[in-house]
Structure formats: structure tokens, C-alpha cells
Amino acid sequence: MKDRQGGFSLIELLVVVAIILIIAAIAVPNFLRAKISANESSAVSSVHAVDTAEIGYASMYNNIGYSVTLADLGTGGQNPCPATATASCFIDPTLAGGTKSGYVFTYVQNGSVTPSIQFTINADPLTMNITGQRGFFSDESNVIRYNSSGPANVGSPPL
């Protein structure tokens, strides 16, 4: 009689690979949903941070009102931050750059009067249904609104 060498047969290896593939097929969609949920939470938190930063900015620079650009609320790429009208140090540099956690942030100041008394901030997914499913909006009213099918606006329902 010949001694049989230890090891796994081809069938046993195929069964293990099949089990791993089944587990991955179940886990990946759940992971993607969790990632979208985390991105949306980050976007809402970032919109709130911009709202709060604008209140501080308008108080500090009352001759300007709300900031001219989103970048004005950041550090201006300087360390330490100079705390000037164009680098006020209210938000982190990533958010001040306009893209964070799978969302793009669009800021518009209404500069028709000085000091500015109106602004809008939109947060929209970089890739719809991949990095996020909802768009978010806020303005000087400090109410965050959402839209499940595209960019949110002043007529969208509040969170």
C-alpha cells in the first residue's frame, strides 16, 4: 500500500473558494450601503459646519457679511492659520477645498449688497448612488434640506 500524501483535494479547495465568494457577495452590498450612509452623515455634518462658520465669519467680518468663497472659511493653506478675511480658520482645509467624503460642496454668496446677508451651500454626491444617494442644501436660515433624487434647494424638505 502506498502512503497518501497529506493536503487538500481540488474539490475541497473549490468548495472553500465557493464559500468565500458567497460570503463576499453578501458582504459587499452591505459595505457599500454603509459607506454611502457614512458619506451622507459626513455631508450633513459639513453643511452644518459651514452654516456655523458663516455665523462666526459674519460676526468677525461684519463689513463683509458672509464669506465671498468657501475657501475664505479655511486656512488658506497656511500653518498656523493667519485668521484673515480670506483665511479665517473656521473650517478644515479639505472642506474649504469643496470636496469631502464623496460629496462636492458648492457655495454661493449673494454679493448684491454689502455686507452680504445671504448665502447658499449645496452638498451633492460626486457619483450618485455610489458615493451618496441624497443632495443637501442650506442657506442663511441654518435649516438643512435634502433631496433623494438630485440637488436639494430651498423648496426641498428639511431633515
Secondary structure, 3 states (H helix, E strand, C coil): CCCCCCCCCHHHHHHHHHHHHHHHHHHHHHHHHHHHHHHHHHHHHHHHHHHHHHHHHHHHCCCCECCCCHHHHCCCCCCCCCCECCECCCCCHHHHCCEECCEEEEEEEECCCCCECEEEEEEEECCECCCECCEEEEECCCCCEEECCCCCCCCCCEC
